[in-house]
Amino acid sequence: MKKGMTRRRFISNSVAAGAAATVGGGFLGEFISPVAAEEVAATGLAAATGADGFANTIAAVEAVGGMAPFVPEGSKVIINANTAFKHRGSIVDPGVLLAILKLCADTGAEEMWLVKGTKDDFWKRCDRAADYAGLIDSVKISEREFMVVEITDGVALKEAQIDRRLLSADVYLDVTVAKHHKGCEFTGALKNTMGMCPHDPTCRFFHVGNNPDSEDWYPDLNHLSQCVADLNLVRQPDLCILDAGEILTTNGPFGPGKLANPNAVVASTDIVAIDTHGVRYLGLEPEAIPMIAKAEAHGLGTTDLEKIGMREIAADSS
């Protein structure tokens, strides 16, 4: 993969960012969740169902211990929300994202940053948005400045350009929608991490490997899946939230395509577990999605939902 920064600039930026820039051999220790293990609820994954994505989100987060253990007062929060597209079922529902912003604000978060902005009509789709206009306006958008990070334990991906906000934030929330993907069949929390990287050169390398002139955007599923798993070594989310309200079941990730309405939101501290559960909303089995097994092999989580404790609940939208 081509280097987007010189080594000298990389070292300089590493010092300026105040963060280590090598994954493996201790890098992840810089980003351990501020939550003590004993404070995390026994439920490691919760799926809340109901007609209201806002209410589902609050119920799912409360079921895994609430937002406060993950977002301490005064913390700076980076939210990697899948909001870049426009078609229904291809992006996180605004009600889901609004509930997350409210929960973070209620815990006393000092700053909230979105990795990417939203389309002009995004918040118009949410009836509650007008009531939270001040909160929405307070959220900042990342400048999309990137830093090269070495991934020493990566199998296919040995370095990546990463949004600097991910490396400096106190808390990382991975917020995505369960949907079809033409290349790897499923987009969930693991795949969503690619939103932290620029299209060139990092994401391009995921897709075409060492053949930058390839006309086939998905020539090697194994390579793409391994790169996704490797990228998630950089920093594990403190909390993952998966929107499975209205989802795209064909022609993903962009759409338009066929839609399904599971009317669910899932929250988990385990990025492998949430995708293991999430693929079933598309009628898939986790064994059919290679990135899940590859991420589990890295020790990033488990496919054993009974092991982490799972709850399915009905949310109250009143």
C-alpha positions as a Python dict, from the first residue, in 0.01 Angstrom:
ca = {
    (1, 'M'): (0, 0, 0),
    (2, 'K'): (130, 347, -81),
    (3, 'K'): (227, 558, 216),
    (4, 'G'): (22, 871, 260),
    (5, 'M'): (282, 1034, 488),
    (6, 'T'): (656, 1035, 509),
    (7, 'R'): (806, 860, 808),
    (8, 'R'): (935, 1191, 944),
    (9, 'R'): (593, 1352, 926),
    (10, 'F'): (438, 1041, 1080),
    (11, 'I'): (670, 1057, 1381),
    (12, 'S'): (612, 1430, 1419),
    (13, 'N'): (236, 1387, 1409),
    (14, 'S'): (254, 1100, 1655),
    (15, 'V'): (423, 1325, 1908),
    (16, 'A'): (180, 1608, 1839),
    (17, 'A'): (-118, 1376, 1881),
    (18, 'G'): (16, 1248, 2209),
    (19, 'A'): (-60, 888, 2113),
    (20, 'A'): (138, 582, 2023),
    (21, 'A'): (118, 498, 1655),
    (22, 'T'): (182, 128, 1652),
    (23, 'V'): (-86, -135, 1705),
    (24, 'G'): (35, -442, 1888),
    (25, 'G'): (285, -455, 2168),
    (26, 'G'): (87, -223, 2390),
    (27, 'F'): (-91, 25, 2162),
    (28, 'L'): (-437, -87, 2261),
    (29, 'G'): (-353, -27, 2624),
    (30, 'E'): (-378, 345, 2551),
    (31, 'F'): (-741, 298, 2462),
    (32, 'I'): (-887, 71, 2726),
    (33, 'S'): (-1243, 173, 2803),
    (34, 'P'): (-1269, 401, 3108),
    (35, 'V'): (-1514, 150, 3250),
    (36, 'A'): (-1387, -92, 3513),
    (37, 'A'): (-1477, -450, 3423),
    (38, 'E'): (-1691, -499, 3732),
    (39, 'E'): (-1901, -193, 3646),
    (40, 'V'): (-2019, -328, 3312),
    (41, 'A'): (-2361, -491, 3321),
    (42, 'A'): (-2383, -869, 3296),
    (43, 'T'): (-2567, -827, 2967),
    (44, 'G'): (-2305, -795, 2693),
    (45, 'L'): (-2555, -760, 2409),
    (46, 'A'): (-2912, -634, 2403),
    (47, 'A'): (-3156, -617, 2112),
    (48, 'A'): (-3455, -387, 2164),
    (49, 'T'): (-3751, -405, 1928),
    (50, 'G'): (-4034, -162, 1867),
    (51, 'A'): (-4168, 88, 1618),
    (52, 'D'): (-3955, 378, 1744),
    (53, 'G'): (-3580, 376, 1676),
    (54, 'F'): (-3520, 647, 1937),
    (55, 'A'): (-3688, 442, 2210),
    (56, 'N'): (-3522, 120, 2091),
    (57, 'T'): (-3181, 282, 2119),
    (58, 'I'): (-3235, 405, 2472),
    (59, 'A'): (-3372, 66, 2580),
    (60, 'A'): (-3083, -128, 2424),
    (61, 'V'): (-2817, 97, 2578),
    (62, 'E'): (-2982, 87, 2919),
    (63, 'A'): (-2987, -293, 2900),
    (64, 'V'): (-2607, -308, 2867),
    (65, 'G'): (-2553, -77, 3162),
    (66, 'G'): (-2655, 266, 3034),
    (67, 'M'): (-2436, 524, 2862),
    (68, 'A'): (-2275, 669, 3176),
    (69, 'P'): (-2022, 386, 3230),
    (70, 'F'): (-1897, 431, 2874),
    (71, 'V'): (-1914, 810, 2848),
    (72, 'P'): (-1786, 966, 3172),
    (73, 'E'): (-1859, 1328, 3251),
    (74, 'G'): (-1624, 1563, 3069),
    (75, 'S'): (-1522, 1311, 2805),
    (76, 'K'): (-1462, 1378, 2436),
    (77, 'V'): (-1658, 1133, 2224),
    (78, 'I'): (-1598, 1031, 1863),
    (79, 'I'): (-1905, 877, 1698),
    (80, 'N'): (-1840, 678, 1383),
    (81, 'A'): (-2195, 686, 1245),
    (82, 'N'): (-2280, 543, 904),
    (83, 'T'): (-2447, 855, 759),
    (84, 'A'): (-2269, 906, 426),
    (85, 'F'): (-2536, 774, 188),
    (86, 'K'): (-2887, 894, 103),
    (87, 'H'): (-3110, 597, 25),
    (88, 'R'): (-3340, 443, 280),
    (89, 'G'): (-3193, 152, 470),
    (90, 'S'): (-2836, 249, 379),
    (91, 'I'): (-2770, 482, 673),
    (92, 'V'): (-2838, 502, 1044),
    (93, 'D'): (-3186, 627, 1125),
    (94, 'P'): (-3171, 985, 1259),
    (95, 'G'): (-3382, 886, 1558),
    (96, 'V'): (-3117, 631, 1657),
    (97, 'L'): (-2835, 883, 1625),
    (98, 'L'): (-3034, 1149, 1812),
    (99, 'A'): (-3092, 910, 2102),
    (100, 'I'): (-2717, 845, 2120),
    (101, 'L'): (-2640, 1217, 2124),
    (102, 'K'): (-2895, 1270, 2400),
    (103, 'L'): (-2758, 984, 2609),
    (104, 'C'): (-2403, 1120, 2574),
    (105, 'A'): (-2515, 1472, 2664),
    (106, 'D'): (-2706, 1342, 2966),
    (107, 'T'): (-2388, 1186, 3103),
    (108, 'G'): (-2205, 1518, 3073),
    (109, 'A'): (-1990, 1457, 2764),
    (110, 'E'): (-1780, 1764, 2698),
    (111, 'E'): (-1757, 1722, 2322),
    (112, 'M'): (-1926, 1502, 2064),
    (113, 'W'): (-1774, 1456, 1719),
    (114, 'L'): (-1916, 1280, 1415),
    (115, 'V'): (-1664, 1121, 1183),
    (116, 'K'): (-1872, 1227, 884),
    (117, 'G'): (-2146, 1481, 833),
    (118, 'T'): (-2506, 1416, 736),
    (119, 'K'): (-2705, 1489, 424),
    (120, 'D'): (-2911, 1809, 423),
    (121, 'D'): (-3241, 1628, 478),
    (122, 'F'): (-3110, 1381, 737),
    (123, 'W'): (-3256, 1542, 1048),
    (124, 'K'): (-3581, 1633, 871),
    (125, 'R'): (-3666, 1263, 880),
    (126, 'C'): (-3680, 1271, 1260),
    (127, 'D'): (-3987, 1422, 1428),
    (128, 'R'): (-3792, 1485, 1748),
    (129, 'A'): (-3510, 1676, 1580),
    (130, 'A'): (-3674, 2016, 1626),
    (131, 'D'): (-3692, 1959, 2001),
    (132, 'Y'): (-3318, 1888, 2012),
    (133, 'A'): (-3196, 2149, 1765),
    (134, 'G'): (-2947, 2292, 2014),
    (135, 'L'): (-2800, 1949, 2085),
    (136, 'I'): (-2769, 1869, 1714),
    (137, 'D'): (-2602, 2203, 1645),
    (138, 'S'): (-2350, 2143, 1924),
    (139, 'V'): (-2212, 1830, 1758),
    (140, 'K'): (-1887, 1882, 1567),
    (141, 'I'): (-1775, 1716, 1246),
    (142, 'S'): (-1427, 1572, 1214),
    (143, 'E'): (-1183, 1768, 1000),
    (144, 'R'): (-1083, 1436, 838),
    (145, 'E'): (-715, 1474, 913),
    (146, 'F'): (-537, 1140, 902),
    (147, 'M'): (-237, 983, 1067),
    (148, 'V'): (-53, 672, 954),
    (149, 'V'): (-75, 394, 1211),
    (150, 'E'): (130, 76, 1193),
    (151, 'I'): (-63, -245, 1266),
    (152, 'T'): (204, -491, 1372),
    (153, 'D'): (-41, -776, 1432),
    (154, 'G'): (-223, -721, 1105),
    (155, 'V'): (-223, -1014, 862),
    (156, 'A'): (-308, -832, 538),
    (157, 'L'): (-312, -471, 660),
    (158, 'K'): (16, -355, 810),
    (159, 'E'): (-60, 17, 823),
    (160, 'A'): (-355, 246, 769),
    (161, 'Q'): (-441, 611, 761),
    (162, 'I'): (-672, 677, 1054),
    (163, 'D'): (-881, 982, 1142),
    (164, 'R'): (-685, 1166, 1412),
    (165, 'R'): (-1003, 1217, 1613),
    (166, 'L'): (-1022, 844, 1674),
    (167, 'L'): (-676, 852, 1826),
    (168, 'S'): (-736, 1150, 2053),
    (169, 'A'): (-1093, 1096, 2173),
    (170, 'D'): (-1165, 958, 2520),
    (171, 'V'): (-1455, 747, 2398),
    (172, 'Y'): (-1524, 571, 2068),
    (173, 'L'): (-1880, 477, 1970),
    (174, 'D'): (-1934, 262, 1660),
    (175, 'V'): (-2283, 334, 1523),
    (176, 'T'): (-2392, 157, 1208),
    (177, 'V'): (-2681, 6, 1018),
    (178, 'A'): (-2720, -361, 937),
    (179, 'K'): (-2732, -384, 558),
    (180, 'H'): (-2631, -577, 250),
    (181, 'H'): (-2289, -521, 95),
    (182, 'K'): (-2202, -627, -260),
    (183, 'G'): (-1846, -720, -168),
    (184, 'C'): (-1878, -899, 164),
    (185, 'E'): (-2256, -955, 194),
    (186, 'F'): (-2290, -760, 520),
    (187, 'T'): (-2207, -422, 664),
    (188, 'G'): (-2214, -399, 1040),
    (189, 'A'): (-1992, -273, 1320),
    (190, 'L'): (-1669, -433, 1193),
    (191, 'K'): (-1705, -303, 838),
    (192, 'N'): (-1816, 38, 961),
    (193, 'T'): (-1468, 101, 1100),
    (194, 'M'): (-1355, 171, 744),
    (195, 'G'): (-1532, 505, 785),
    (196, 'M'): (-1233, 612, 993),
    (197, 'C'): (-1007, 586, 687),
    (198, 'P'): (-974, 787, 365),
    (199, 'H'): (-1084, 639, 35),
    (200, 'D'): (-726, 661, -94),
    (201, 'P'): (-504, 486, -20),
    (202, 'T'): (-640, 285, 273),
    (203, 'C'): (-991, 185, 166),
    (204, 'R'): (-874, 130, -191),
    (205, 'F'): (-617, -117, -62),
    (206, 'F'): (-894, -305, 120),
    (207, 'H'): (-1076, -351, -208),
    (208, 'V'): (-809, -405, -471),
    (209, 'G'): (-499, -497, -271),
    (210, 'N'): (-177, -441, -456),
    (211, 'N'): (-359, -398, -788),
    (212, 'P'): (-461, -29, -777),
    (213, 'D'): (-563, -32, -1144),
    (214, 'S'): (-805, -321, -1100),
    (215, 'E'): (-1146, -262, -1254),
    (216, 'D'): (-1299, -516, -1017),
    (217, 'W'): (-1373, -346, -684),
    (218, 'Y'): (-1424, -678, -503),
    (219, 'P'): (-1172, -924, -649),
    (220, 'D'): (-1073, -1095, -324),
    (221, 'L'): (-1324, -1142, -41),
    (222, 'N'): (-1061, -1301, 182),
    (223, 'H'): (-831, -999, 148),
    (224, 'L'): (-1112, -750, 210),
    (225, 'S'): (-1233, -945, 512),
    (226, 'Q'): (-886, -978, 660),
    (227, 'C'): (-818, -606, 615),
    (228, 'V'): (-1141, -523, 798),
    (229, 'A'): (-1044, -751, 1086),
    (230, 'D'): (-691, -608, 1095),
    (231, 'L'): (-817, -248, 1097),
    (232, 'N'): (-1023, -317, 1406),
    (233, 'L'): (-700, -383, 1598),
    (234, 'V'): (-632, -10, 1595),
    (235, 'R'): (-895, 73, 1852),
    (236, 'Q'): (-1189, -124, 1982),
    (237, 'P'): (-1516, 67, 2036),
    (238, 'D'): (-1625, 133, 2390),
    (239, 'L'): (-1979, 63, 2272),
    (240, 'C'): (-2130, -56, 1944),
    (241, 'I'): (-2484, 29, 1836),
    (242, 'L'): (-2641, -143, 1536),
    (243, 'D'): (-2952, 4, 1375),
    (244, 'A'): (-3173, -272, 1238),
    (245, 'G'): (-3489, -69, 1204),
    (246, 'E'): (-3524, -29, 828),
    (247, 'I'): (-3243, -207, 647),
    (248, 'L'): (-3118, -254, 293),
    (249, 'T'): (-3124, -622, 194),
    (250, 'T'): (-3001, -584, -166),
    (251, 'N'): (-2776, -352, -364),
    (252, 'G'): (-2574, -240, -64),
    (253, 'P'): (-2396, -50, 59),
    (254, 'F'): (-2538, 245, -137),
    (255, 'G'): (-2883, 136, -249),
    (256, 'P'): (-3150, 182, -352),
    (257, 'G'): (-3259, -175, -298),
    (258, 'K'): (-3511, -398, -129),
    (259, 'L'): (-3590, -308, 230),
    (260, 'A'): (-3679, -503, 542),
    (261, 'N'): (-3809, -372, 873),
    (262, 'P'): (-3683, -574, 1170),
    (263, 'N'): (-3758, -266, 1387),
    (264, 'A'): (-3466, -333, 1620),
    (265, 'V'): (-3162, -163, 1768),
    (266, 'V'): (-2876, -366, 1914),
    (267, 'A'): (-2614, -248, 2164),
    (268, 'S'): (-2305, -439, 2268),
    (269, 'T'): (-1961, -397, 2415),
    (270, 'D'): (-1839, -671, 2178),
    (271, 'I'): (-1789, -581, 1811),
    (272, 'V'): (-1774, -946, 1700),
    (273, 'A'): (-2086, -1042, 1892),
    (274, 'I'): (-2295, -756, 1756),
    (275, 'D'): (-2217, -857, 1397),
    (276, 'T'): (-2275, -1222, 1482),
    (277, 'H'): (-2625, -1127, 1590),
    (278, 'G'): (-2673, -858, 1325),
    (279, 'V'): (-2623, -1078, 1017),
    (280, 'R'): (-2938, -1267, 1104),
    (281, 'Y'): (-3150, -963, 1023),
    (282, 'L'): (-3048, -1026, 664),
    (283, 'G'): (-3116, -1398, 685),
    (284, 'L'): (-2745, -1482, 700),
    (285, 'E'): (-2535, -1695, 929),
    (286, 'P'): (-2214, -1556, 1081),
    (287, 'E'): (-2014, -1839, 923),
    (288, 'A'): (-2095, -1687, 583),
    (289, 'I'): (-1920, -1359, 669),
    (290, 'P'): (-1542, -1424, 684),
    (291, 'M'): (-1455, -1096, 858),
    (292, 'I'): (-1639, -1214, 1169),
    (293, 'A'): (-1424, -1526, 1213),
    (294, 'K'): (-1110, -1329, 1130),
    (295, 'A'): (-1192, -1066, 1391),
    (296, 'E'): (-1262, -1336, 1648),
    (297, 'A'): (-924, -1494, 1565),
    (298, 'H'): (-765, -1159, 1651),
    (299, 'G'): (-928, -1176, 1994),
    (300, 'L'): (-1155, -880, 1922),
    (301, 'G'): (-1467, -1052, 2053),
    (302, 'T'): (-1671, -1368, 2049),
    (303, 'T'): (-1934, -1534, 1832),
    (304, 'D'): (-2071, -1710, 2141),
    (305, 'L'): (-2367, -1491, 2234),
    (306, 'E'): (-2454, -1701, 2536),
    (307, 'K'): (-2105, -1643, 2669),
    (308, 'I'): (-2138, -1265, 2677),
    (309, 'G'): (-2499, -1261, 2795),
    (310, 'M'): (-2773, -1160, 2551),
    (311, 'R'): (-3113, -1005, 2612),
    (312, 'E'): (-3399, -939, 2372),
    (313, 'I'): (-3641, -677, 2497),
    (314, 'A'): (-3946, -485, 2378),
    (315, 'A'): (-3897, -111, 2395),
    (316, 'D'): (-4160, 126, 2525),
    (317, 'S'): (-4209, 414, 2280),
    (318, 'S'): (-4458, 603, 2492),
}
